[in-house]
Amino acid sequence: MPNDETRRGYPLPHPENIAVEDVVRIRKAIEKIDEDMSERENELKSNFKRFRFETFLNFWK
């Protein structure tokens, strides 16, 4: 079974794999993508909150 991955380490399906193997690989990829997006979402939210607060402080100067 070929073990192809993206640069971020997400497993990719491959034409030589049987469907059962690829279903597991696709599921793992979706789970990893979801984890990465959740981490990034929380980071962006905290950055946005900080930016709004800093903008508010500058507004009153």
OpenMM code with the backbone's topology and positions (N, CA, C; nanometers):
from openmm import Vec3, app, unit

residues = "MET PRO ASN ASP GLU THR ARG ARG GLY TYR PRO LEU PRO HIS PRO GLU ASN ILE ALA VAL GLU ASP VAL VAL ARG ILE ARG LYS ALA ILE GLU LYS ILE ASP GLU ASP MET SER GLU ARG GLU ASN GLU LEU LYS SER ASN PHE LYS ARG PHE ARG PHE GLU THR PHE LEU ASN PHE TRP LYS".split()
positions = [
    Vec3(0.0852, -0.1179, 0.0000),
    Vec3(0.0000, 0.0000, 0.0000),
    Vec3(0.0895, 0.1239, 0.0000),
    Vec3(0.0808, 0.2084, -0.1031),
    Vec3(0.1562, 0.3337, -0.1034),
    Vec3(0.1122, 0.4238, 0.0118),
    Vec3(0.2091, 0.4940, 0.0697),
    Vec3(0.1817, 0.5770, 0.1865),
    Vec3(0.2048, 0.7237, 0.1515),
    Vec3(0.1222, 0.7767, 0.0628),
    Vec3(0.1358, 0.9162, 0.0208),
    Vec3(0.0778, 1.0097, 0.1259),
    Vec3(0.1448, 1.1240, 0.1452),
    Vec3(0.0976, 1.2260, 0.2381),
    Vec3(0.1174, 1.3635, 0.1767),
    Vec3(0.0391, 1.4591, 0.2261),
    Vec3(0.0590, 1.5979, 0.1857),
    Vec3(0.1773, 1.6546, 0.2624),
    Vec3(0.2151, 1.7774, 0.2313),
    Vec3(0.3248, 1.8429, 0.3043),
    Vec3(0.2918, 1.8601, 0.4514),
    Vec3(0.1645, 1.8708, 0.4854),
    Vec3(0.1227, 1.8853, 0.6250),
    Vec3(0.1069, 1.7511, 0.6952),
    Vec3(0.1279, 1.6418, 0.6242),
    Vec3(0.1200, 1.5099, 0.6850),
    Vec3(-0.0162, 1.4450, 0.6782),
    Vec3(-0.1071, 1.5000, 0.5980),
    Vec3(-0.2385, 1.4386, 0.5824),
    Vec3(-0.2259, 1.3181, 0.4891),
    Vec3(-0.2797, 1.2028, 0.5285),
    Vec3(-0.2728, 1.0858, 0.4411),
    Vec3(-0.3601, 1.1047, 0.3174),
    Vec3(-0.3089, 1.0617, 0.2043),
    Vec3(-0.3815, 1.0740, 0.0778),
    Vec3(-0.4244, 0.9370, 0.0259),
    Vec3(-0.5401, 0.9298, -0.0397),
    Vec3(-0.5787, 0.8047, -0.1043),
    Vec3(-0.4865, 0.7785, -0.2241),
    Vec3(-0.4817, 0.6561, -0.2682),
    Vec3(-0.3970, 0.6203, -0.3820),
    Vec3(-0.4694, 0.5177, -0.4670),
    Vec3(-0.4582, 0.5274, -0.5990),
    Vec3(-0.5309, 0.4341, -0.6874),
    Vec3(-0.4971, 0.2868, -0.6646),
    Vec3(-0.3777, 0.2568, -0.6138),
    Vec3(-0.3391, 0.1175, -0.5916),
    Vec3(-0.3977, 0.0602, -0.4619),
    Vec3(-0.4459, 0.1454, -0.3742),
    Vec3(-0.5031, 0.0989, -0.2469),
    Vec3(-0.6430, 0.0436, -0.2681),
    Vec3(-0.6805, -0.0518, -0.1821),
    Vec3(-0.8191, -0.0971, -0.1865),
    Vec3(-0.9041, 0.0056, -0.1111),
    Vec3(-1.0312, 0.0106, -0.1414),
    Vec3(-1.1200, 0.1142, -0.0865),
    Vec3(-1.1215, 0.1154, 0.0657),
    Vec3(-1.1184, -0.0014, 0.1278),
    Vec3(-1.1236, -0.0083, 0.2737),
    Vec3(-1.0038, 0.0636, 0.3355),
    Vec3(-0.8862, 0.0468, 0.2772),
    Vec3(-0.7667, 0.1154, 0.3277),
    Vec3(-0.7794, 0.2662, 0.3102),
    Vec3(-0.8276, 0.3077, 0.1958),
    Vec3(-0.8391, 0.4510, 0.1691),
    Vec3(-0.9457, 0.5177, 0.2549),
    Vec3(-1.0517, 0.4473, 0.2898),
    Vec3(-1.1539, 0.5055, 0.3772),
    Vec3(-1.0913, 0.5425, 0.5107),
    Vec3(-1.0082, 0.4559, 0.5642),
    Vec3(-0.9415, 0.4837, 0.6912),
    Vec3(-0.8472, 0.6025, 0.6750),
    Vec3(-0.7720, 0.6076, 0.5661),
    Vec3(-0.6784, 0.7176, 0.5416),
    Vec3(-0.7529, 0.8505, 0.5252),
    Vec3(-0.8641, 0.8480, 0.4531),
    Vec3(-0.9425, 0.9706, 0.4328),
    Vec3(-1.0012, 1.0172, 0.5658),
    Vec3(-1.0481, 0.9251, 0.6470),
    Vec3(-1.1021, 0.9615, 0.7786),
    Vec3(-0.9940, 1.0273, 0.8644),
    Vec3(-0.8743, 0.9683, 0.8660),
    Vec3(-0.7634, 1.0260, 0.9434),
    Vec3(-0.7286, 1.1657, 0.8922),
    Vec3(-0.7290, 1.1827, 0.7606),
    Vec3(-0.6990, 1.3132, 0.7028),
    Vec3(-0.8022, 1.4171, 0.7458),
    Vec3(-0.9294, 1.3806, 0.7408),
    Vec3(-1.0353, 1.4730, 0.7807),
    Vec3(-1.0217, 1.5092, 0.9282),
    Vec3(-0.9904, 1.4102, 1.0127),
    Vec3(-0.9727, 1.4376, 1.1551),
    Vec3(-0.8558, 1.5331, 1.1789),
    Vec3(-0.7434, 1.5122, 1.1083),
    Vec3(-0.6268, 1.6000, 1.1238),
    Vec3(-0.6575, 1.7418, 1.0743),
    Vec3(-0.7276, 1.7510, 0.9623),
    Vec3(-0.7641, 1.8825, 0.9089),
    Vec3(-0.8545, 1.9554, 1.0072),
    Vec3(-0.9498, 1.8829, 1.0653),
    Vec3(-1.0398, 1.9422, 1.1630),
    Vec3(-0.9626, 1.9934, 1.2846),
    Vec3(-0.8670, 1.9148, 1.3335),
    Vec3(-0.7840, 1.9585, 1.4464),
    Vec3(-0.7066, 2.0851, 1.4112),
    Vec3(-0.6446, 2.0849, 1.2931),
    Vec3(-0.5669, 2.2017, 1.2506),
    Vec3(-0.6546, 2.3255, 1.2370),
    Vec3(-0.7730, 2.3091, 1.1800),
    Vec3(-0.8631, 2.4227, 1.1615),
    Vec3(-0.9139, 2.4738, 1.2965),
    Vec3(-0.9413, 2.3839, 1.3900),
    Vec3(-0.9887, 2.4249, 1.5225),
    Vec3(-0.8810, 2.5037, 1.5958),
    Vec3(-0.7560, 2.4565, 1.5877),
    Vec3(-0.6452, 2.5294, 1.6499),
    Vec3(-0.6319, 2.6679, 1.5881),
    Vec3(-0.6365, 2.6728, 1.4566),
    Vec3(-0.6209, 2.8002, 1.3854),
    Vec3(-0.7367, 2.8945, 1.4166),
    Vec3(-0.8578, 2.8400, 1.4269),
    Vec3(-0.9750, 2.9224, 1.4564),
    Vec3(-0.9603, 2.9887, 1.5938),
    Vec3(-0.9163, 2.9112, 1.6938),
    Vec3(-0.8985, 2.9673, 1.8273),
    Vec3(-0.7894, 3.0741, 1.8282),
    Vec3(-0.6835, 3.0498, 1.7541),
    Vec3(-0.5751, 3.1479, 1.7447),
    Vec3(-0.6244, 3.2769, 1.6798),
    Vec3(-0.7006, 3.2643, 1.5726),
    Vec3(-0.7528, 3.3829, 1.5038),
    Vec3(-0.8506, 3.4603, 1.5921),
    Vec3(-0.9339, 3.3876, 1.6672),
    Vec3(-1.0290, 3.4545, 1.7559),
    Vec3(-0.9565, 3.5348, 1.8624),
    Vec3(-0.8531, 3.4771, 1.9220),
    Vec3(-0.7808, 3.5498, 2.0269),
    Vec3(-0.7066, 3.6693, 1.9679),
    Vec3(-0.6510, 3.6544, 1.8480),
    Vec3(-0.5843, 3.7676, 1.7827),
    Vec3(-0.6839, 3.8786, 1.7503),
    Vec3(-0.8037, 3.8411, 1.7063),
    Vec3(-0.9047, 3.9398, 1.6729),
    Vec3(-0.9506, 4.0154, 1.7969),
    Vec3(-0.9702, 3.9423, 1.9073),
    Vec3(-1.0104, 4.0081, 2.0323),
    Vec3(-0.9039, 4.1073, 2.0771),
    Vec3(-0.7769, 4.0664, 2.0701),
    Vec3(-0.6685, 4.1548, 2.1089),
    Vec3(-0.6635, 4.2773, 2.0171),
    Vec3(-0.6812, 4.2560, 1.8874),
    Vec3(-0.6800, 4.3656, 1.7913),
    Vec3(-0.7933, 4.4638, 1.8201),
    Vec3(-0.9123, 4.4133, 1.8484),
    Vec3(-1.0257, 4.5011, 1.8779),
    Vec3(-0.9967, 4.5840, 2.0021),
    Vec3(-0.9374, 4.5231, 2.1050),
    Vec3(-0.9075, 4.5938, 2.2279),
    Vec3(-0.8013, 4.7013, 2.2024),
    Vec3(-0.6969, 4.6669, 2.1271),
    Vec3(-0.5927, 4.7645, 2.0977),
    Vec3(-0.6479, 4.8798, 2.0131),
    Vec3(-0.7359, 4.8492, 1.9191),
    Vec3(-0.7986, 4.9533, 1.8385),
    Vec3(-0.8824, 5.0439, 1.9274),
    Vec3(-0.9540, 4.9862, 2.0204),
    Vec3(-1.0347, 5.0641, 2.1138),
    Vec3(-0.9465, 5.1580, 2.1957),
    Vec3(-0.8327, 5.1092, 2.2418),
    Vec3(-0.7427, 5.1936, 2.3215),
    Vec3(-0.6887, 5.3093, 2.2391),
    Vec3(-0.6535, 5.2825, 2.1140),
    Vec3(-0.6013, 5.3875, 2.0272),
    Vec3(-0.7090, 5.4894, 1.9926),
    Vec3(-0.8323, 5.4460, 1.9893),
    Vec3(-0.9429, 5.5350, 1.9563),
    Vec3(-0.9570, 5.6462, 2.0616),
    Vec3(-0.9286, 5.6137, 2.1856),
    Vec3(-0.9478, 5.7113, 2.2934),
    Vec3(-0.8251, 5.7963, 2.3209),
    Vec3(-0.7190, 5.7804, 2.2469),
    Vec3(-0.5990, 5.8632, 2.2705),
    Vec3(-0.6127, 5.9994, 2.2107),
] * unit.nanometer
topology = app.Topology()
chain = topology.addChain("A")
for resn in residues:
    res = topology.addResidue(resn, chain)
    for name in ("N", "CA", "C"):
        topology.addAtom(name, app.Element.getBySymbol(name[0]), res)
